[in-house]
Amino acid sequence: MIVSWNWLKEYVPLEMSADDLTDKLTLSGLNLEGTEAFPDDLGIDLEVTSNRPDCLGHLGVAREIAALYDKPITIPDAQPSESAAKTAEATSVEIECDDLCPQYIARVVRGVKVAESPDWLKSRLETLGIRPINNIVDISNYVLMECGQPLHTFDMDKLHEGRIVVRRAQPGEKLTAIDQRDYELQPEMCVIADADRPVAIAGVMGGLETEISAATTNVLIEVADFRPLSIRNTARVLNLHSDSSYRFERGVDPHGMDWASRRCAELILELAGGELLEGAVVAGAGRTPNSDPVELRFAQISRILGIDVEPNEVVRILTDLGLELQGEASAASCRFVPPSWRRDLTREIDLIEEVARIYGYEQIPEDVLVPLTASSKRVFDRVADRVHNALNGNGYFESITMTFVDDDLLGLFRPTGDGEPLRVEHSSRKRENILRQSLIPSLLQSRRENEKRGTFNARLYEISNVYLAASPGDRSGEPTRLSLVSGDSFFDVKGIVELLAKAVNHQSLVEVRPCELPSFAAGRGCEVLLNGQLWGWLGEIAADIKDKLNLRDDVTVAELDFGMLDRTADLTPQFVPTPQYPSSDRDLNFILDDATTWQQVAQTVKAAAGPLLEDLRFDSQFRGKQIPTGKKSYLLTARYRAADRTLTAEEVDVSQQAVIAACREQLGAELRG
């Protein structure tokens, strides 16, 4: 935001030097970007943060200066004289989309004379980098830069039926804007129309056909409140940005709209003549700013800032900034209602920050004792540390990939189904504008890039959000996923998944069940269950996906719900004594039906073996000539151990025979000789 030194002097006395002023503004939050000297003026370029749209006009900056230097501020009254003819008899305004435009105000000035602006007006606009056009257009730009409220002026005689209709664009509608470029409008865009056609892109730019020209004699002044999200989307889709859209995207003061309309009419009467019709046509109920009072306890100022600020000075600072004191301040506290242009002031801490920046951060001694409390990591972060340690220790490297993917990448792995993906209209990304629903495609792409550069079997993982639905406030629409890709075998990656679960909670139970996702090779994919609940997916990537990405090696992937690790975490270290007695391993080689799963076998063995069974390990699976058709063999190893003695062969044999009998009876298993 560039402000003019001469212009600011109209609102607040500038008795200080420019260097002193810019230093104070910088320390209070309006960072100095630079200055530019003009023959009779000084342009000051200030960085305005997104939460301070009130400072996108000279009045807002002047209010800051008045508070910083304890000076009075003068705001133009804006009470133009009106004729007997009524505005409502000359025009009408209808809002068909009040969700995009809560309020619209129209005034009409008849009999104006369009001409070149006076030197003082041109000079001020040029100081701000704005090219003068004519007196009517220059006045609308002047008021915009004065108060931060965008305006637009129409040639009234070029509006069909003299009407204004605020509506959504209709399919196929186009508009030639005042930059002389044609824009194709989309149905979700808000437009200003007359009786039968769009005449402006709401909040962004006016149309060429109704612009002010030398032949204009009657002017309609538009002041409106457009929803920030609507304007932001429109500007980005059309790649069309303006001073108006910049301010609407950050929000305007709903209580300042009528003042801006009157101020514009007042300057038109002064510089272009004509008569202002009586009253204004106001459509829409408008927005009601938050008027809840905020209590400020004086003791909190010293507690948080570490310095004492006199209560009278606190009240002075906040009232100078436009806050309204409710009742009388007591010795302990006071209550303020923030002004409509400061929607960022909602809590006590916000008011304390206002006091701090105006009173001066430099007033806080460097050695002041401010009470601090040691912070601690969230459970989420502690779980992430465990995951990082486990994966890094097993040769995996963390990746950070783009949140956006294209249609081709999106379709490579979609375990949650074919729900409509979320697309973001972004001015610089026309193709990769889809919010990903899985991390796997991005990791596969990274693995391919590693292969291209000679790094084979890159083991990669990522912890990040995926985007399944636009549901503000509902975290289920943006779950955090832990995903990994590897050239290792299915069983190796399954072991890593089990290790992750045990690293976070030593009592975790991981199970798998077959599933047929299109992205997995046939018979090589499964769902992963954590303590009986669906945790994610694990499997070998299908050949057609490998071919699409030109991957050289086979790839096994896993995608897990990180939130389940967070919710089930038990990070308290557990003492496990070192075994004092040796174990005894016994191999079992069963012939089973093809339909029998390892999970069934494991459950049967564990239930039958008794308390001496310490561990059960799957070794291999075999099908061949020696095995009957429709059968397969499982080779497994059972480990037995007692905590208080060395087991005898007879004790182990008892458990083994119980296992064999249970598998024969429940699964139809036979020992392979």
WOLIN-V347324 format. One record per pair of residues at least 24 apart in sequence whose ideal C-beta (glycine too) atoms are under 10 Angstrom apart, sorted by the first residue. I is the first residue (numbers start at 1). GAP is how many residues later the second one is. Records with the same first field share a line. If there is no record, write none. Layout:
# WOLIN-V347324
I = GAP + GAP
This chain:
# WOLIN-V347324
1 = 29 + 32 + 43 + 44 + 45 + 46 + 47 + 51 + 52 + 54 + 55 + 56 + 57 + 59 + 60 + 127 + 144 + 147 + 242 + 245 + 246
2 = 31 + 32 + 33 + 34 + 41 + 42 + 43 + 44 + 125 + 126 + 127 + 128 + 143
3 = 27 + 39 + 40 + 41 + 42 + 43 + 52 + 54 + 55 + 57 + 58 + 59 + 62 + 124 + 125 + 142
4 = 34 + 37 + 38 + 39 + 40 + 54 + 119 + 120 + 121 + 122 + 123 + 124 + 141
5 = 30 + 32 + 33 + 35 + 36 + 37 + 38 + 39 + 122
6 = 32 + 34 + 35 + 36 + 114 + 117 + 118 + 121
7 = 34 + 36 + 51 + 54 + 55 + 113 + 116 + 117 + 118 + 120 + 121 + 135 + 138 + 139
8 = 34 + 36 + 50 + 51 + 53 + 54 + 57
9 = 53
10 = 48 + 49 + 52 + 64 + 65 + 66 + 114 + 136
11 = 47 + 48 + 50 + 51 + 52 + 54 + 55 + 60 + 61 + 62 + 63 + 64 + 65 + 135
12 = 46 + 47 + 49 + 50 + 51 + 52 + 53 + 54 + 55 + 56 + 57 + 59 + 60 + 61 + 62
13 = 52 + 53 + 56 + 58 + 59 + 60 + 61
14 = 48 + 51 + 55 + 57
15 = 54 + 56
16 = 49 + 52 + 53 + 55
18 = 24 + 26
20 = 49
21 = 44 + 47 + 48
22 = 24
23 = 339
24 = 40 + 41 + 44 + 45 + 334 + 336 + 338
25 = 30 + 36 + 39 + 40 + 43
27 = 41 + 330 + 331 + 333 + 334 + 335
28 = 36 + 37 + 39 + 40 + 326 + 328 + 329 + 330 + 331 + 332 + 333
29 = 26 + 35 + 324 + 325 + 328 + 329 + 332
30 = 25 + 30 + 31 + 34 + 35 + 38 + 327
36 = 91 + 93
37 = 90
38 = 85 + 86 + 88 + 89
39 = 84
40 = 79 + 80 + 83 + 87
41 = 82 + 83 + 85 + 86 + 87
42 = 85
43 = 81 + 83 + 84 + 85 + 86
44 = 83
45 = 83 + 84
48 = 100 + 198 + 202
49 = 201 + 295
50 = 199 + 200 + 201 + 294
51 = 199 + 200 + 291 + 292 + 293 + 294 + 299
52 = 198 + 289 + 290 + 292
53 = 95 + 175 + 193 + 194 + 195 + 196 + 197 + 198 + 199 + 200 + 288 + 289 + 290 + 291
54 = 93 + 94 + 196 + 197 + 198 + 199 + 202 + 267 + 268 + 285 + 286 + 287 + 288 + 289 + 290
55 = 93 + 286
56 = 88 + 89 + 91 + 92 + 93 + 94 + 187 + 190 + 191 + 194 + 196
57 = 86 + 87 + 88 + 89 + 90 + 91 + 92 + 190 + 195 + 196 + 199 + 203 + 284
58 = 66 + 70 + 84 + 87 + 88 + 89 + 90
59 = 86 + 87 + 88 + 89 + 90 + 197 + 200 + 282
60 = 86 + 87 + 88 + 193 + 262 + 281 + 282
61 = 87
62 = 84
63 = 257 + 258 + 259 + 276 + 278
64 = 256 + 257 + 293 + 294
65 = 255
66 = 254 + 255 + 256
67 = 249 + 250 + 251 + 252 + 253 + 254 + 255 + 287 + 290 + 291 + 292
68 = 249 + 252 + 289 + 290 + 291 + 292
69 = 251 + 289
70 = 243 + 246 + 247 + 250 + 288
71 = 249
72 = 248
73 = 247 + 249
75 = 71 + 72 + 184 + 188
76 = 70 + 71 + 183 + 186 + 187 + 190 + 191
77 = 182 + 185 + 186 + 189
78 = 65 + 69 + 180 + 181 + 182 + 183 + 184 + 185 + 186 + 187 + 188 + 189
79 = 183 + 184 + 186 + 187
80 = 27 + 29 + 181 + 182 + 183 + 184 + 185 + 186 + 187 + 188 + 189 + 190 + 196
81 = 184 + 185 + 188 + 194 + 195 + 197
82 = 25 + 180 + 183 + 187 + 193 + 194 + 195 + 196 + 197 + 198
83 = 26 + 27 + 28 + 191 + 192 + 193 + 194 + 195
84 = 191 + 193 + 194
85 = 25 + 190 + 191 + 192 + 193 + 194
86 = 191 + 192 + 193 + 195
87 = 133 + 134 + 189 + 190 + 191 + 192 + 193 + 194 + 195
88 = 189 + 190 + 191 + 192 + 193 + 194
89 = 188 + 189 + 190 + 192
90 = 66 + 72 + 128 + 130 + 187 + 191
91 = 63 + 65 + 68 + 70 + 71 + 72 + 73 + 103 + 127 + 129 + 186 + 190
92 = 69 + 70 + 71 + 72 + 73 + 103 + 189 + 191
93 = 70 + 71 + 72 + 73 + 99 + 127 + 129 + 131 + 187 + 188 + 189 + 190 + 191
94 = 69 + 70 + 71 + 72 + 73 + 99 + 187 + 189 + 190
95 = 69 + 70 + 71 + 72 + 95 + 129 + 188 + 189 + 190
96 = 69 + 70 + 71 + 72 + 94 + 97
97 = 68 + 69 + 70 + 71 + 91 + 92 + 93 + 94 + 105 + 130 + 133
98 = 68 + 129 + 185 + 186 + 187 + 188
99 = 69 + 91 + 128 + 131
100 = 66 + 67 + 68 + 88 + 89 + 90 + 91 + 102 + 103 + 126 + 127 + 129 + 130 + 131 + 134
101 = 65 + 66 + 89 + 91 + 101 + 102 + 123 + 124 + 125 + 126 + 129 + 182 + 183 + 185
102 = 122 + 123 + 124 + 125 + 152 + 181 + 182 + 183 + 184 + 185 + 186
103 = 63 + 120 + 121 + 122 + 123 + 151 + 154 + 155 + 179 + 180 + 181 + 182 + 183 + 184
104 = 60 + 61 + 62 + 88 + 98 + 118 + 119 + 120 + 121 + 122 + 153 + 177 + 178 + 179 + 180 + 182
105 = 46 + 116 + 117 + 118 + 119 + 120 + 152 + 153 + 155 + 156 + 157 + 175 + 176 + 177 + 178 + 179 + 181
106 = 48 + 50 + 58 + 114 + 115 + 116 + 117 + 118 + 155 + 171 + 174 + 175 + 176 + 177
107 = 112 + 113 + 114 + 115 + 116 + 151 + 154 + 155 + 157 + 158 + 161 + 169 + 170 + 171 + 172 + 173 + 174 + 175
108 = 46 + 48 + 54 + 110 + 111 + 112 + 113 + 157 + 166 + 167 + 168 + 169 + 170 + 171 + 172 + 173
109 = 27 + 44 + 47 + 108 + 109 + 110 + 111 + 112 + 155 + 156 + 159 + 160 + 163 + 164 + 165 + 166 + 167 + 168
110 = 46 + 107 + 108 + 109 + 164 + 165 + 166 + 167
111 = 106 + 107 + 108 + 161 + 162 + 163 + 164
112 = 24 + 41 + 44 + 100 + 104 + 105 + 106 + 107 + 156 + 157 + 159 + 160 + 161 + 162 + 163
113 = 101 + 103 + 104 + 158 + 159 + 160 + 161
114 = 41 + 98 + 99 + 100 + 101 + 102 + 103 + 105 + 158
115 = 99 + 156 + 157 + 158
117 = 24 + 25 + 154 + 155
118 = 152 + 153
121 = 146 + 150
128 = 115
130 = 113
133 = 45 + 78 + 79
134 = 77 + 78 + 79 + 80 + 82 + 138
135 = 77 + 132 + 133 + 135 + 136 + 137 + 138
136 = 75 + 76 + 77 + 80 + 83 + 85 + 128 + 131 + 132 + 135 + 136 + 138
137 = 41 + 69 + 74 + 75 + 76 + 79
138 = 74 + 129 + 133 + 134
139 = 73 + 80 + 82 + 124 + 125 + 126 + 127 + 128 + 129 + 131 + 132 + 133
140 = 66 + 72 + 79 + 81 + 82 + 83 + 104 + 120 + 124 + 127 + 128
141 = 102 + 103
142 = 121 + 122 + 125 + 129
143 = 78 + 80 + 116 + 117 + 118 + 119 + 120 + 121 + 122 + 123 + 124 + 125
144 = 99 + 100 + 103 + 116 + 120
145 = 98
146 = 114 + 117 + 118 + 121
147 = 105 + 106 + 109 + 110 + 112 + 113 + 116 + 117 + 194
148 = 95 + 99 + 102 + 103 + 104 + 105 + 108 + 112 + 193
149 = 74 + 75 + 76 + 95 + 98 + 99 + 103 + 104 + 105 + 107 + 108 + 109 + 110 + 111 + 112 + 114 + 115 + 192
150 = 53 + 54 + 72 + 73 + 74 + 75 + 76 + 81 + 92 + 93 + 94 + 95 + 96 + 97 + 98 + 102 + 110
151 = 70 + 71 + 72 + 73 + 93 + 106 + 109 + 110 + 112 + 113
152 = 26 + 40 + 47 + 48 + 50 + 51 + 53 + 54 + 55 + 58 + 59 + 60 + 68 + 69 + 70 + 71 + 72 + 92 + 112
153 = 53 + 57 + 58 + 59 + 63 + 66 + 67 + 68 + 69 + 111 + 115
154 = 38 + 40 + 45 + 46 + 52 + 53 + 55 + 56 + 57 + 58 + 62 + 64 + 65 + 66 + 67 + 68
155 = 44 + 54 + 55 + 56 + 57 + 58 + 60 + 61 + 62 + 63 + 64 + 65
156 = 54 + 60 + 61 + 62 + 63 + 64 + 65
157 = 53 + 58 + 59 + 60 + 61 + 62 + 63
158 = 36 + 41 + 49 + 51 + 52 + 53 + 54 + 55 + 57 + 58 + 60 + 62
159 = 33 + 34 + 35 + 36 + 38 + 40 + 50 + 51 + 59 + 61
160 = 33 + 34 + 35 + 36 + 37 + 39 + 50
161 = 33 + 34 + 35
162 = 32 + 33 + 56 + 58
163 = 30 + 31 + 32 + 33
164 = 28 + 29 + 30 + 31 + 35 + 36 + 56 + 58 + 60 + 117 + 119
165 = 26 + 27 + 28 + 29 + 30 + 31 + 32 + 33 + 34 + 118
166 = 24 + 25 + 26 + 27 + 34 + 36 + 56 + 58 + 60 + 117 + 118
167 = 24 + 25 + 26 + 31 + 35
168 = 25 + 34 + 62
169 = 24 + 29 + 32 + 33 + 65
170 = 27 + 28
173 = 24 + 25
174 = 24
175 = 24 + 25 + 26 + 30 + 31 + 32 + 33 + 34 + 63
176 = 31 + 32 + 33
177 = 24 + 27 + 28 + 29 + 30 + 31 + 34 + 61 + 63 + 65
178 = 27 + 28 + 29 + 30 + 31 + 32 + 33 + 34 + 64
179 = 26 + 27 + 29 + 61 + 63
180 = 28
181 = 24 + 27 + 57 + 59
182 = 26
183 = 24 + 51 + 54 + 55 + 56 + 57
184 = 53 + 54
185 = 49 + 52 + 53
186 = 47 + 48 + 51 + 52 + 239
188 = 42 + 45 + 46 + 49 + 237
189 = 41 + 42 + 44 + 45 + 46 + 48 + 49
190 = 34 + 36 + 37 + 40 + 41 + 43 + 44
191 = 43
192 = 30 + 32 + 34
201 = 30 + 33 + 34 + 37 + 39 + 41 + 43 + 44
202 = 24 + 25 + 28 + 29 + 32 + 42 + 43 + 46
203 = 24 + 25 + 27 + 28 + 29 + 31 + 32 + 39 + 41 + 42 + 44 + 45 + 46 + 49
204 = 26 + 27 + 30 + 31 + 34 + 36 + 37 + 38 + 40 + 41 + 42 + 44 + 45
205 = 29 + 30 + 33 + 35 + 36 + 37 + 39 + 40
206 = 36 + 38
212 = 60
216 = 56
217 = 55 + 57
218 = 56 + 59
219 = 45 + 46 + 49 + 53 + 55 + 57
220 = 61
221 = 39 + 40 + 41 + 42 + 43 + 44 + 47 + 55 + 59
222 = 39 + 42
223 = 29 + 33 + 34 + 35 + 36 + 37 + 38 + 39 + 40 + 41 + 57 + 59
224 = 24 + 28 + 33 + 37 + 59 + 60
225 = 26 + 27 + 28 + 29 + 31 + 32 + 59 + 61 + 62
226 = 25 + 26
227 = 24 + 60
228 = 24
232 = 193
233 = 191 + 192
234 = 191
235 = 190 + 192
236 = 188 + 189 + 190 + 191 + 192
237 = 188 + 189 + 190
238 = 187 + 189
239 = 186 + 188 + 189 + 191
240 = 187
241 = 186
251 = 36 + 90 + 92 + 93
252 = 35 + 88 + 89
253 = 34 + 36 + 86 + 87 + 88 + 89 + 90
254 = 32 + 33 + 34 + 35 + 86 + 87 + 89
255 = 31 + 32 + 33 + 34 + 84 + 85 + 86
256 = 83 + 84 + 85
257 = 25 + 29
258 = 24 + 28
287 = 53 + 56
288 = 52
289 = 48 + 49 + 50 + 51 + 52 + 53 + 54
290 = 47 + 48 + 50 + 52 + 53 + 55 + 56
291 = 33 + 46 + 47 + 48 + 49
292 = 43 + 45 + 46 + 54
293 = 30 + 31 + 32 + 33 + 34 + 41 + 42 + 43 + 44 + 45
294 = 24 + 29 + 32 + 40 + 41 + 42 + 43 + 44 + 51 + 52 + 53 + 54 + 55 + 56 + 57
295 = 31 + 37 + 38 + 39 + 40 + 41 + 52 + 53 + 56
296 = 27 + 33 + 37 + 38 + 39 + 40 + 51 + 52 + 53 + 54 + 55 + 56 + 58 + 59
297 = 33 + 35 + 36 + 37 + 51 + 54 + 55
298 = 31 + 32 + 33 + 34 + 35 + 36 + 57
299 = 33 + 34
300 = 33 + 48 + 49 + 51 + 52
301 = 47 + 50 + 51 + 54 + 55 + 58
302 = 66 + 68
303 = 49 + 67 + 68
304 = 44 + 45 + 48 + 49 + 51 + 52 + 66 + 67
305 = 47 + 48 + 50 + 51 + 54 + 56 + 58 + 59 + 63 + 65
306 = 58 + 59 + 61 + 62 + 63 + 64 + 65
307 = 49 + 52 + 53 + 56 + 57 + 58 + 61 + 63
309 = 43 + 46 + 47 + 49 + 50 + 54
310 = 49
313 = 42 + 45 + 46
314 = 37 + 38 + 40 + 41 + 44 + 45
315 = 40
316 = 39 + 42 + 43
317 = 34 + 37 + 38 + 39 + 40 + 41 + 42
318 = 27 + 33 + 36 + 37 + 40
320 = 38
321 = 24 + 30 + 33 + 34 + 36 + 37
323 = 28 + 31
378 = 188
379 = 125 + 186 + 187 + 188 + 190 + 192
380 = 83 + 100 + 182 + 183 + 185 + 186 + 189
381 = 185
382 = 122 + 184 + 187 + 189
383 = 80 + 99 + 117 + 120 + 121 + 122 + 179 + 180 + 182 + 183 + 184 + 185 + 186 + 188
384 = 79 + 96 + 98 + 120 + 178 + 181 + 182
385 = 118 + 186
386 = 114 + 116 + 117 + 118 + 119 + 179 + 183 + 185
387 = 74 + 76 + 95 + 97 + 112 + 113 + 116 + 117 + 173 + 175 + 178
388 = 73 + 75
389 = 114
390 = 71 + 106 + 109 + 110 + 111 + 112 + 113 + 114
391 = 68 + 69 + 70 + 72 + 91 + 93 + 105 + 108 + 109 + 112
392 = 67 + 69
393 = 106 + 110
394 = 65 + 67 + 90 + 92 + 94 + 98 + 101 + 102 + 105 + 106
395 = 62 + 63 + 64 + 91 + 93 + 101
396 = 62 + 63 + 64 + 65 + 88 + 89 + 90 + 100
397 = 49 + 53 + 58 + 61 + 62 + 63 + 64 + 65
398 = 62 + 63 + 64 + 65 + 86
399 = 40 + 43 + 44 + 47 + 48 + 51 + 59 + 61 + 62 + 63 + 64 + 65 + 84 + 85 + 86
400 = 42 + 46 + 62 + 63 + 64
401 = 35 + 38 + 40 + 41 + 42 + 44 + 45 + 59 + 61 + 63 + 82
402 = 27 + 30 + 34 + 40 + 43
403 = 29 + 31 + 32 + 33 + 36 + 39 + 61 + 62 + 63 + 64
404 = 25 + 27 + 28 + 29 + 30 + 31 + 32 + 38
405 = 26 + 27 + 28 + 29 + 30 + 31 + 32 + 33 + 36 + 37 + 40
406 = 24 + 25 + 26 + 27 + 28 + 35
407 = 24 + 25 + 26 + 27
408 = 24 + 33 + 140 + 141
409 = 25 + 27 + 29 + 31 + 32 + 33 + 35 + 36 + 139 + 140
410 = 24 + 25 + 26 + 27 + 28 + 31
411 = 26 + 30 + 107 + 108 + 134 + 137
412 = 26 + 28 + 29 + 30 + 32 + 33 + 106 + 107 + 129 + 130 + 132 + 133 + 136 + 137
413 = 24 + 25 + 26 + 27 + 28 + 29 + 30 + 31 + 70 + 104 + 105 + 106 + 107 + 124 + 126 + 128 + 129 + 132 + 144 + 146
414 = 24 + 26 + 27 + 103 + 104 + 105
415 = 25 + 66 + 100 + 102 + 103 + 104 + 105 + 110 + 112 + 121 + 122 + 124 + 144
416 = 50 + 52 + 63 + 121 + 143
417 = 51
419 = 49 + 50
420 = 49
421 = 46 + 47
422 = 45 + 46 + 47 + 48 + 55 + 56
424 = 43
434 = 33
435 = 30 + 31 + 32 + 33 + 35 + 43
436 = 28 + 29 + 30 + 31 + 32 + 45
437 = 29 + 30 + 31 + 32 + 44
438 = 28 + 30 + 43 + 45 + 81 + 99 + 119 + 121
439 = 24 + 25 + 26 + 27 + 41 + 42 + 43 + 44 + 45 + 46 + 118 + 120
440 = 26 + 41 + 43 + 44 + 45 + 79 + 97 + 101 + 105 + 115 + 117 + 118 + 119
441 = 42 + 78 + 104 + 108 + 116
442 = 41 + 43
443 = 40 + 41 + 42 + 43 + 112 + 114 + 116
444 = 39 + 41 + 75 + 97 + 101 + 102 + 104 + 105 + 107 + 111 + 113
445 = 40 + 104 + 106
446 = 39
447 = 38 + 39 + 40 + 94 + 102 + 104 + 105 + 106 + 108 + 110
448 = 98 + 100 + 101 + 102 + 103 + 104 + 107
449 = 100
451 = 36 + 98 + 99 + 100 + 101 + 102
452 = 98 + 100
456 = 31 + 96 + 97
457 = 29 + 30 + 31 + 95 + 96 + 97 + 98
458 = 27 + 28 + 29 + 95 + 97
459 = 25 + 26 + 27 + 28 + 29 + 34 + 37
460 = 24 + 25 + 26 + 97
461 = 24 + 25 + 35 + 39 + 97
462 = 97
463 = 97 + 99 + 102
464 = 98
465 = 97
466 = 93
475 = 88
476 = 87
479 = 82 + 83 + 84 + 85
480 = 80 + 81 + 82 + 83 + 84 + 85 + 86
481 = 55 + 78 + 79 + 80 + 81 + 82
482 = 53 + 54 + 76 + 77 + 78 + 79 + 80 + 81 + 82 + 83
483 = 53 + 54 + 74 + 75 + 76 + 77 + 79
484 = 54 + 72 + 73 + 74 + 75 + 76
485 = 56 + 66 + 70 + 71 + 72 + 73 + 74
486 = 67 + 68 + 69 + 70 + 71 + 72
487 = 64 + 65 + 66 + 67 + 68 + 69
488 = 66 + 67 + 68
489 = 51 + 65 + 67
490 = 30 + 31 + 34 + 35 + 36 + 48 + 49 + 50 + 64 + 66 + 68
491 = 65 + 127 + 129
492 = 64
493 = 45 + 46 + 47 + 62 + 63 + 64 + 65
494 = 32 + 34 + 44 + 45 + 62 + 64 + 124
496 = 42 + 60 + 62
497 = 31 + 33 + 38 + 39 + 41 + 61 + 63
498 = 30
500 = 30 + 58 + 60 + 62 + 65
501 = 27 + 29 + 30 + 34 + 59 + 63 + 64 + 67
503 = 62 + 66 + 68
504 = 26 + 60 + 61 + 62 + 64 + 65 + 66 + 67
505 = 25 + 26 + 60 + 63 + 64 + 65 + 66 + 67 + 69
506 = 64 + 66 + 67 + 68 + 70
507 = 24 + 61 + 63 + 67
508 = 27 + 56 + 57 + 60 + 61 + 62
510 = 25 + 28
511 = 24 + 87 + 88 + 91 + 92
512 = 25 + 26 + 27 + 85 + 86 + 87
513 = 84 + 86
514 = 25 + 83 + 85
515 = 24
517 = 25
518 = 24 + 26 + 27
519 = 25 + 26 + 38
520 = 25 + 36 + 37
521 = 24 + 25 + 33 + 35
524 = 30 + 32
525 = 31 + 32
526 = 32 + 71 + 73
528 = 30 + 31 + 32 + 33
529 = 70
530 = 30 + 31 + 34 + 35 + 37 + 38
531 = 33 + 37
533 = 28 + 31 + 34 + 35
534 = 27 + 30
535 = 24 + 25 + 26 + 27 + 28 + 29 + 30 + 33
536 = 24 + 25 + 26 + 28
577 = 66
579 = 35 + 62 + 63 + 64
580 = 61 + 62 + 63 + 64 + 65 + 66
581 = 60 + 61 + 62 + 63 + 64 + 65 + 66
582 = 59 + 60 + 64 + 65
583 = 29 + 31 + 32 + 56 + 57 + 58 + 59 + 63 + 64 + 69
584 = 28 + 30 + 54 + 55 + 56 + 57 + 58 + 62 + 63 + 64 + 65 + 67 + 68 + 71 + 72
585 = 29 + 30 + 32 + 52 + 53 + 54 + 55 + 56 + 67
586 = 50 + 51 + 52 + 53 + 54 + 63 + 66 + 67 + 69 + 70 + 73
587 = 30 + 32 + 48 + 49 + 50 + 51 + 69
588 = 28 + 31 + 46 + 47 + 48 + 49 + 50 + 68 + 71 + 72 + 75 + 81 + 83 + 84
589 = 30 + 31 + 33 + 44 + 45 + 46 + 47 + 80 + 81 + 82 + 83 + 84
590 = 41 + 42 + 43 + 44 + 45 + 46 + 69 + 70 + 73 + 74 + 77 + 78 + 79 + 80 + 81 + 82
591 = 31 + 35 + 36 + 37 + 40 + 41 + 42 + 43 + 77 + 78 + 79 + 80 + 81 + 82
592 = 29 + 35 + 39 + 40 + 41 + 42 + 71 + 75 + 76 + 77 + 78 + 80
593 = 35 + 37 + 38 + 39 + 74 + 75 + 76
594 = 29 + 33 + 35 + 36 + 37 + 38
595 = 35 + 37
596 = 35 + 36 + 38 + 67 + 70 + 71 + 72 + 73
597 = 37 + 70
598 = 36 + 38
600 = 63 + 66 + 67 + 69
601 = 33 + 35 + 58 + 62 + 65 + 66 + 68
602 = 32 + 34
603 = 63 + 64
604 = 55 + 58 + 59 + 60 + 61 + 62 + 63 + 65
605 = 31 + 33 + 50 + 53 + 54 + 55 + 57 + 58 + 62
606 = 32 + 53 + 56
607 = 51 + 52 + 55 + 59
608 = 47 + 48 + 49 + 50 + 51 + 52 + 53 + 54 + 55 + 57 + 58
609 = 29 + 30 + 31 + 43 + 45 + 46 + 47 + 49 + 50 + 53
610 = 30 + 41 + 44 + 45 + 48 + 49
611 = 29 + 31 + 32 + 44
612 = 26 + 27 + 28 + 29 + 30 + 31 + 35 + 39 + 40 + 42 + 43
613 = 25 + 26 + 27 + 28 + 42 + 46
614 = 24 + 25 + 26 + 27 + 28 + 29
615 = 24 + 25 + 26
616 = 43
622 = 50
626 = 46
627 = 45
628 = 42
631 = 37 + 39 + 41
633 = 36 + 37 + 38 + 39
634 = 29 + 35 + 38
635 = 37
